Amino acid sequence: MGRWSMGCLLLQQPDAISFSASISACEKGCQWQRAVALLPRMRCSLVLPNRLSYSGAVSACEKASWSLWPRALRLAAALGSGDVVSHSATISALEKAAQWRLALALLRDLARLRLVANTVTRNAALSACGRAEQWRAAKQLSLRFNACGRTC
């Protein structure tokens, strides 16, 4: 039995923690469809999806295939304002698909929310520019990160 299967067994008496753990197990087991399918199942069980559950589903899409970036973006939008972790997961999904403009827009969204990008977020945004061969944008972003240190 795969780890993702074991994670789904946690749903005997579901709560947000057990659902999020199951979504995370599905992500690690490369079962993105199951991870995403658990979000509506949460609602049916009268459990509200939270940032962890949405971030896990976004990460599952990101790890599964570059072509799932639109789904990852929709999941992130359903979450709402989100946090640094959910933004990082979404920017990583966009990076894999070379969607650099969207990745930079999400990075700007972090600043609008008064959240500070972490190393994962910064590297994913830089990689999105690099993957799309947008060297000027990558250089400007790198200079900005160097200028503001860990505060932007």
PyMOL CGO cylinders between C-alpha atoms (Angstrom):
from pymol import cmd
from pymol.cgo import CYLINDER

trace = [
    CYLINDER, 0.00, 0.00, 0.00, 1.46, 3.38, -1.05, 0.3, 1, 1, 1, 1, 1, 1,
    CYLINDER, 1.46, 3.38, -1.05, 1.96, 6.24, 1.39, 0.3, 1, 1, 1, 1, 1, 1,
    CYLINDER, 1.96, 6.24, 1.39, -0.82, 8.21, -0.25, 0.3, 1, 1, 1, 1, 1, 1,
    CYLINDER, -0.82, 8.21, -0.25, -3.17, 5.24, 0.39, 0.3, 1, 1, 1, 1, 1, 1,
    CYLINDER, -3.17, 5.24, 0.39, -2.20, 5.23, 4.05, 0.3, 1, 1, 1, 1, 1, 1,
    CYLINDER, -2.20, 5.23, 4.05, -2.82, 8.96, 4.16, 0.3, 1, 1, 1, 1, 1, 1,
    CYLINDER, -2.82, 8.96, 4.16, -6.34, 8.47, 2.87, 0.3, 1, 1, 1, 1, 1, 1,
    CYLINDER, -6.34, 8.47, 2.87, -7.01, 6.05, 5.72, 0.3, 1, 1, 1, 1, 1, 1,
    CYLINDER, -7.01, 6.05, 5.72, -6.66, 9.00, 8.10, 0.3, 1, 1, 1, 1, 1, 1,
    CYLINDER, -6.66, 9.00, 8.10, -10.08, 10.12, 6.95, 0.3, 1, 1, 1, 1, 1, 1,
    CYLINDER, -10.08, 10.12, 6.95, -12.03, 7.84, 9.28, 0.3, 1, 1, 1, 1, 1, 1,
    CYLINDER, -12.03, 7.84, 9.28, -13.14, 10.83, 11.40, 0.3, 1, 1, 1, 1, 1, 1,
    CYLINDER, -13.14, 10.83, 11.40, -12.12, 13.73, 9.21, 0.3, 1, 1, 1, 1, 1, 1,
    CYLINDER, -12.12, 13.73, 9.21, -11.06, 17.17, 10.32, 0.3, 1, 1, 1, 1, 1, 1,
    CYLINDER, -11.06, 17.17, 10.32, -8.95, 19.84, 8.64, 0.3, 1, 1, 1, 1, 1, 1,
    CYLINDER, -8.95, 19.84, 8.64, -5.73, 18.30, 9.96, 0.3, 1, 1, 1, 1, 1, 1,
    CYLINDER, -5.73, 18.30, 9.96, -6.46, 14.78, 8.71, 0.3, 1, 1, 1, 1, 1, 1,
    CYLINDER, -6.46, 14.78, 8.71, -7.63, 16.06, 5.32, 0.3, 1, 1, 1, 1, 1, 1,
    CYLINDER, -7.63, 16.06, 5.32, -4.52, 18.22, 4.95, 0.3, 1, 1, 1, 1, 1, 1,
    CYLINDER, -4.52, 18.22, 4.95, -2.32, 15.28, 5.94, 0.3, 1, 1, 1, 1, 1, 1,
    CYLINDER, -2.32, 15.28, 5.94, -4.08, 13.13, 3.34, 0.3, 1, 1, 1, 1, 1, 1,
    CYLINDER, -4.08, 13.13, 3.34, -3.62, 15.79, 0.67, 0.3, 1, 1, 1, 1, 1, 1,
    CYLINDER, -3.62, 15.79, 0.67, 0.05, 16.01, 1.58, 0.3, 1, 1, 1, 1, 1, 1,
    CYLINDER, 0.05, 16.01, 1.58, 0.38, 12.21, 1.35, 0.3, 1, 1, 1, 1, 1, 1,
    CYLINDER, 0.38, 12.21, 1.35, -1.26, 12.28, -2.09, 0.3, 1, 1, 1, 1, 1, 1,
    CYLINDER, -1.26, 12.28, -2.09, 1.14, 15.03, -3.16, 0.3, 1, 1, 1, 1, 1, 1,
    CYLINDER, 1.14, 15.03, -3.16, 4.14, 13.00, -2.06, 0.3, 1, 1, 1, 1, 1, 1,
    CYLINDER, 4.14, 13.00, -2.06, 2.70, 9.91, -3.77, 0.3, 1, 1, 1, 1, 1, 1,
    CYLINDER, 2.70, 9.91, -3.77, 2.26, 11.75, -7.08, 0.3, 1, 1, 1, 1, 1, 1,
    CYLINDER, 2.26, 11.75, -7.08, -1.51, 11.42, -6.86, 0.3, 1, 1, 1, 1, 1, 1,
    CYLINDER, -1.51, 11.42, -6.86, -2.49, 14.97, -7.81, 0.3, 1, 1, 1, 1, 1, 1,
    CYLINDER, -2.49, 14.97, -7.81, -6.03, 14.01, -8.89, 0.3, 1, 1, 1, 1, 1, 1,
    CYLINDER, -6.03, 14.01, -8.89, -6.72, 12.47, -5.49, 0.3, 1, 1, 1, 1, 1, 1,
    CYLINDER, -6.72, 12.47, -5.49, -5.21, 15.47, -3.71, 0.3, 1, 1, 1, 1, 1, 1,
    CYLINDER, -5.21, 15.47, -3.71, -7.43, 17.89, -5.63, 0.3, 1, 1, 1, 1, 1, 1,
    CYLINDER, -7.43, 17.89, -5.63, -10.49, 15.65, -5.21, 0.3, 1, 1, 1, 1, 1, 1,
    CYLINDER, -10.49, 15.65, -5.21, -10.14, 15.80, -1.43, 0.3, 1, 1, 1, 1, 1, 1,
    CYLINDER, -10.14, 15.80, -1.43, -10.97, 19.54, -1.40, 0.3, 1, 1, 1, 1, 1, 1,
    CYLINDER, -10.97, 19.54, -1.40, -14.66, 19.12, -2.35, 0.3, 1, 1, 1, 1, 1, 1,
    CYLINDER, -14.66, 19.12, -2.35, -14.78, 16.02, -0.14, 0.3, 1, 1, 1, 1, 1, 1,
    CYLINDER, -14.78, 16.02, -0.14, -13.78, 18.26, 2.76, 0.3, 1, 1, 1, 1, 1, 1,
    CYLINDER, -13.78, 18.26, 2.76, -16.80, 20.47, 2.14, 0.3, 1, 1, 1, 1, 1, 1,
    CYLINDER, -16.80, 20.47, 2.14, -19.08, 17.43, 1.89, 0.3, 1, 1, 1, 1, 1, 1,
    CYLINDER, -19.08, 17.43, 1.89, -17.75, 16.38, 5.30, 0.3, 1, 1, 1, 1, 1, 1,
    CYLINDER, -17.75, 16.38, 5.30, -18.53, 19.87, 6.62, 0.3, 1, 1, 1, 1, 1, 1,
    CYLINDER, -18.53, 19.87, 6.62, -14.83, 20.64, 6.99, 0.3, 1, 1, 1, 1, 1, 1,
    CYLINDER, -14.83, 20.64, 6.99, -13.61, 23.90, 5.48, 0.3, 1, 1, 1, 1, 1, 1,
    CYLINDER, -13.61, 23.90, 5.48, -10.45, 23.66, 3.36, 0.3, 1, 1, 1, 1, 1, 1,
    CYLINDER, -10.45, 23.66, 3.36, -7.68, 25.77, 4.85, 0.3, 1, 1, 1, 1, 1, 1,
    CYLINDER, -7.68, 25.77, 4.85, -4.37, 27.17, 3.64, 0.3, 1, 1, 1, 1, 1, 1,
    CYLINDER, -4.37, 27.17, 3.64, -2.57, 23.90, 4.27, 0.3, 1, 1, 1, 1, 1, 1,
    CYLINDER, -2.57, 23.90, 4.27, -5.06, 21.87, 2.28, 0.3, 1, 1, 1, 1, 1, 1,
    CYLINDER, -5.06, 21.87, 2.28, -5.06, 24.30, -0.65, 0.3, 1, 1, 1, 1, 1, 1,
    CYLINDER, -5.06, 24.30, -0.65, -1.26, 24.66, -0.59, 0.3, 1, 1, 1, 1, 1, 1,
    CYLINDER, -1.26, 24.66, -0.59, -0.92, 20.88, -0.59, 0.3, 1, 1, 1, 1, 1, 1,
    CYLINDER, -0.92, 20.88, -0.59, -3.21, 20.57, -3.60, 0.3, 1, 1, 1, 1, 1, 1,
    CYLINDER, -3.21, 20.57, -3.60, -1.31, 23.34, -5.42, 0.3, 1, 1, 1, 1, 1, 1,
    CYLINDER, -1.31, 23.34, -5.42, 1.98, 21.57, -4.65, 0.3, 1, 1, 1, 1, 1, 1,
    CYLINDER, 1.98, 21.57, -4.65, 0.56, 18.27, -5.89, 0.3, 1, 1, 1, 1, 1, 1,
    CYLINDER, 0.56, 18.27, -5.89, -0.26, 19.91, -9.24, 0.3, 1, 1, 1, 1, 1, 1,
    CYLINDER, -0.26, 19.91, -9.24, 3.13, 21.62, -9.35, 0.3, 1, 1, 1, 1, 1, 1,
    CYLINDER, 3.13, 21.62, -9.35, 5.00, 18.37, -8.76, 0.3, 1, 1, 1, 1, 1, 1,
    CYLINDER, 5.00, 18.37, -8.76, 2.87, 16.32, -11.17, 0.3, 1, 1, 1, 1, 1, 1,
    CYLINDER, 2.87, 16.32, -11.17, 3.29, 18.26, -14.41, 0.3, 1, 1, 1, 1, 1, 1,
    CYLINDER, 3.29, 18.26, -14.41, 4.18, 21.66, -15.79, 0.3, 1, 1, 1, 1, 1, 1,
    CYLINDER, 4.18, 21.66, -15.79, 0.90, 21.55, -17.73, 0.3, 1, 1, 1, 1, 1, 1,
    CYLINDER, 0.90, 21.55, -17.73, -1.18, 21.71, -14.53, 0.3, 1, 1, 1, 1, 1, 1,
    CYLINDER, -1.18, 21.71, -14.53, -0.27, 25.33, -13.82, 0.3, 1, 1, 1, 1, 1, 1,
    CYLINDER, -0.27, 25.33, -13.82, -3.78, 26.62, -14.72, 0.3, 1, 1, 1, 1, 1, 1,
    CYLINDER, -3.78, 26.62, -14.72, -5.31, 24.25, -12.16, 0.3, 1, 1, 1, 1, 1, 1,
    CYLINDER, -5.31, 24.25, -12.16, -2.74, 25.31, -9.57, 0.3, 1, 1, 1, 1, 1, 1,
    CYLINDER, -2.74, 25.31, -9.57, -3.57, 28.95, -10.26, 0.3, 1, 1, 1, 1, 1, 1,
    CYLINDER, -3.57, 28.95, -10.26, -7.32, 28.29, -9.88, 0.3, 1, 1, 1, 1, 1, 1,
    CYLINDER, -7.32, 28.29, -9.88, -6.72, 26.50, -6.57, 0.3, 1, 1, 1, 1, 1, 1,
    CYLINDER, -6.72, 26.50, -6.57, -4.62, 29.41, -5.33, 0.3, 1, 1, 1, 1, 1, 1,
    CYLINDER, -4.62, 29.41, -5.33, -7.36, 31.85, -6.37, 0.3, 1, 1, 1, 1, 1, 1,
    CYLINDER, -7.36, 31.85, -6.37, -9.95, 29.79, -4.50, 0.3, 1, 1, 1, 1, 1, 1,
    CYLINDER, -9.95, 29.79, -4.50, -7.83, 30.14, -1.37, 0.3, 1, 1, 1, 1, 1, 1,
    CYLINDER, -7.83, 30.14, -1.37, -8.00, 33.91, -1.54, 0.3, 1, 1, 1, 1, 1, 1,
    CYLINDER, -8.00, 33.91, -1.54, -5.24, 36.04, -0.11, 0.3, 1, 1, 1, 1, 1, 1,
    CYLINDER, -5.24, 36.04, -0.11, -3.14, 33.09, 0.96, 0.3, 1, 1, 1, 1, 1, 1,
    CYLINDER, -3.14, 33.09, 0.96, 0.25, 33.21, 2.62, 0.3, 1, 1, 1, 1, 1, 1,
    CYLINDER, 0.25, 33.21, 2.62, 3.90, 32.90, 1.65, 0.3, 1, 1, 1, 1, 1, 1,
    CYLINDER, 3.90, 32.90, 1.65, 3.70, 29.09, 1.47, 0.3, 1, 1, 1, 1, 1, 1,
    CYLINDER, 3.70, 29.09, 1.47, 0.72, 29.05, -0.89, 0.3, 1, 1, 1, 1, 1, 1,
    CYLINDER, 0.72, 29.05, -0.89, 2.26, 31.79, -3.04, 0.3, 1, 1, 1, 1, 1, 1,
    CYLINDER, 2.26, 31.79, -3.04, 5.55, 29.88, -3.19, 0.3, 1, 1, 1, 1, 1, 1,
    CYLINDER, 5.55, 29.88, -3.19, 3.79, 26.69, -4.30, 0.3, 1, 1, 1, 1, 1, 1,
    CYLINDER, 3.79, 26.69, -4.30, 1.88, 28.57, -6.98, 0.3, 1, 1, 1, 1, 1, 1,
    CYLINDER, 1.88, 28.57, -6.98, 4.95, 30.47, -8.21, 0.3, 1, 1, 1, 1, 1, 1,
    CYLINDER, 4.95, 30.47, -8.21, 6.81, 27.13, -8.39, 0.3, 1, 1, 1, 1, 1, 1,
    CYLINDER, 6.81, 27.13, -8.39, 4.02, 25.71, -10.58, 0.3, 1, 1, 1, 1, 1, 1,
    CYLINDER, 4.02, 25.71, -10.58, 4.24, 28.76, -12.83, 0.3, 1, 1, 1, 1, 1, 1,
    CYLINDER, 4.24, 28.76, -12.83, 8.03, 28.47, -12.95, 0.3, 1, 1, 1, 1, 1, 1,
    CYLINDER, 8.03, 28.47, -12.95, 7.85, 24.95, -14.32, 0.3, 1, 1, 1, 1, 1, 1,
    CYLINDER, 7.85, 24.95, -14.32, 5.62, 26.21, -17.14, 0.3, 1, 1, 1, 1, 1, 1,
    CYLINDER, 5.62, 26.21, -17.14, 7.79, 29.29, -17.81, 0.3, 1, 1, 1, 1, 1, 1,
    CYLINDER, 7.79, 29.29, -17.81, 4.85, 31.55, -16.92, 0.3, 1, 1, 1, 1, 1, 1,
    CYLINDER, 4.85, 31.55, -16.92, 7.17, 34.29, -15.72, 0.3, 1, 1, 1, 1, 1, 1,
    CYLINDER, 7.17, 34.29, -15.72, 4.73, 37.19, -15.99, 0.3, 1, 1, 1, 1, 1, 1,
    CYLINDER, 4.73, 37.19, -15.99, 2.19, 35.44, -13.78, 0.3, 1, 1, 1, 1, 1, 1,
    CYLINDER, 2.19, 35.44, -13.78, 4.94, 34.41, -11.36, 0.3, 1, 1, 1, 1, 1, 1,
    CYLINDER, 4.94, 34.41, -11.36, 6.06, 38.03, -11.02, 0.3, 1, 1, 1, 1, 1, 1,
    CYLINDER, 6.06, 38.03, -11.02, 2.44, 39.16, -10.60, 0.3, 1, 1, 1, 1, 1, 1,
    CYLINDER, 2.44, 39.16, -10.60, 2.08, 36.76, -7.67, 0.3, 1, 1, 1, 1, 1, 1,
    CYLINDER, 2.08, 36.76, -7.67, 5.34, 38.07, -6.25, 0.3, 1, 1, 1, 1, 1, 1,
    CYLINDER, 5.34, 38.07, -6.25, 3.90, 41.60, -6.42, 0.3, 1, 1, 1, 1, 1, 1,
    CYLINDER, 3.90, 41.60, -6.42, 0.76, 40.26, -4.75, 0.3, 1, 1, 1, 1, 1, 1,
    CYLINDER, 0.76, 40.26, -4.75, 2.88, 39.17, -1.79, 0.3, 1, 1, 1, 1, 1, 1,
    CYLINDER, 2.88, 39.17, -1.79, 4.08, 42.75, -1.35, 0.3, 1, 1, 1, 1, 1, 1,
    CYLINDER, 4.08, 42.75, -1.35, 0.52, 44.04, -1.63, 0.3, 1, 1, 1, 1, 1, 1,
    CYLINDER, 0.52, 44.04, -1.63, -0.47, 41.64, 1.17, 0.3, 1, 1, 1, 1, 1, 1,
    CYLINDER, -0.47, 41.64, 1.17, 2.51, 42.87, 3.20, 0.3, 1, 1, 1, 1, 1, 1,
    CYLINDER, 2.51, 42.87, 3.20, 4.05, 39.41, 3.18, 0.3, 1, 1, 1, 1, 1, 1,
    CYLINDER, 4.05, 39.41, 3.18, 7.78, 38.84, 2.79, 0.3, 1, 1, 1, 1, 1, 1,
    CYLINDER, 7.78, 38.84, 2.79, 8.96, 36.45, 0.08, 0.3, 1, 1, 1, 1, 1, 1,
    CYLINDER, 8.96, 36.45, 0.08, 11.09, 33.60, 1.40, 0.3, 1, 1, 1, 1, 1, 1,
    CYLINDER, 11.09, 33.60, 1.40, 14.03, 31.94, -0.33, 0.3, 1, 1, 1, 1, 1, 1,
    CYLINDER, 14.03, 31.94, -0.33, 11.77, 29.39, -2.06, 0.3, 1, 1, 1, 1, 1, 1,
    CYLINDER, 11.77, 29.39, -2.06, 9.53, 32.14, -3.41, 0.3, 1, 1, 1, 1, 1, 1,
    CYLINDER, 9.53, 32.14, -3.41, 12.44, 34.24, -4.64, 0.3, 1, 1, 1, 1, 1, 1,
    CYLINDER, 12.44, 34.24, -4.64, 14.21, 31.31, -6.30, 0.3, 1, 1, 1, 1, 1, 1,
    CYLINDER, 14.21, 31.31, -6.30, 11.02, 30.15, -8.01, 0.3, 1, 1, 1, 1, 1, 1,
    CYLINDER, 11.02, 30.15, -8.01, 10.37, 33.65, -9.38, 0.3, 1, 1, 1, 1, 1, 1,
    CYLINDER, 10.37, 33.65, -9.38, 13.96, 33.93, -10.63, 0.3, 1, 1, 1, 1, 1, 1,
    CYLINDER, 13.96, 33.93, -10.63, 13.75, 30.45, -12.17, 0.3, 1, 1, 1, 1, 1, 1,
    CYLINDER, 13.75, 30.45, -12.17, 10.49, 31.37, -13.92, 0.3, 1, 1, 1, 1, 1, 1,
    CYLINDER, 10.49, 31.37, -13.92, 12.29, 34.26, -15.59, 0.3, 1, 1, 1, 1, 1, 1,
    CYLINDER, 12.29, 34.26, -15.59, 15.26, 32.06, -16.46, 0.3, 1, 1, 1, 1, 1, 1,
    CYLINDER, 15.26, 32.06, -16.46, 13.16, 29.23, -17.85, 0.3, 1, 1, 1, 1, 1, 1,
    CYLINDER, 13.16, 29.23, -17.85, 11.39, 31.73, -20.11, 0.3, 1, 1, 1, 1, 1, 1,
    CYLINDER, 11.39, 31.73, -20.11, 14.77, 33.24, -21.07, 0.3, 1, 1, 1, 1, 1, 1,
    CYLINDER, 14.77, 33.24, -21.07, 13.74, 36.60, -19.66, 0.3, 1, 1, 1, 1, 1, 1,
    CYLINDER, 13.74, 36.60, -19.66, 17.24, 37.53, -18.55, 0.3, 1, 1, 1, 1, 1, 1,
    CYLINDER, 17.24, 37.53, -18.55, 16.52, 41.24, -18.13, 0.3, 1, 1, 1, 1, 1, 1,
    CYLINDER, 16.52, 41.24, -18.13, 13.60, 40.53, -15.81, 0.3, 1, 1, 1, 1, 1, 1,
    CYLINDER, 13.60, 40.53, -15.81, 15.70, 38.01, -13.87, 0.3, 1, 1, 1, 1, 1, 1,
    CYLINDER, 15.70, 38.01, -13.87, 18.53, 40.51, -13.48, 0.3, 1, 1, 1, 1, 1, 1,
    CYLINDER, 18.53, 40.51, -13.48, 16.17, 43.28, -12.31, 0.3, 1, 1, 1, 1, 1, 1,
    CYLINDER, 16.17, 43.28, -12.31, 14.54, 40.90, -9.85, 0.3, 1, 1, 1, 1, 1, 1,
    CYLINDER, 14.54, 40.90, -9.85, 17.91, 39.75, -8.54, 0.3, 1, 1, 1, 1, 1, 1,
    CYLINDER, 17.91, 39.75, -8.54, 19.05, 43.35, -8.07, 0.3, 1, 1, 1, 1, 1, 1,
    CYLINDER, 19.05, 43.35, -8.07, 15.82, 44.14, -6.24, 0.3, 1, 1, 1, 1, 1, 1,
    CYLINDER, 15.82, 44.14, -6.24, 16.27, 41.15, -3.93, 0.3, 1, 1, 1, 1, 1, 1,
    CYLINDER, 16.27, 41.15, -3.93, 19.88, 42.14, -3.24, 0.3, 1, 1, 1, 1, 1, 1,
    CYLINDER, 19.88, 42.14, -3.24, 18.90, 45.73, -2.51, 0.3, 1, 1, 1, 1, 1, 1,
    CYLINDER, 18.90, 45.73, -2.51, 16.15, 44.96, -0.04, 0.3, 1, 1, 1, 1, 1, 1,
    CYLINDER, 16.15, 44.96, -0.04, 17.72, 41.94, 1.64, 0.3, 1, 1, 1, 1, 1, 1,
    CYLINDER, 17.72, 41.94, 1.64, 15.16, 39.76, 3.40, 0.3, 1, 1, 1, 1, 1, 1,
    CYLINDER, 15.16, 39.76, 3.40, 12.55, 42.48, 3.71, 0.3, 1, 1, 1, 1, 1, 1,
    CYLINDER, 12.55, 42.48, 3.71, 10.87, 42.19, 0.29, 0.3, 1, 1, 1, 1, 1, 1,
]
cmd.load_cgo(trace, "trace")
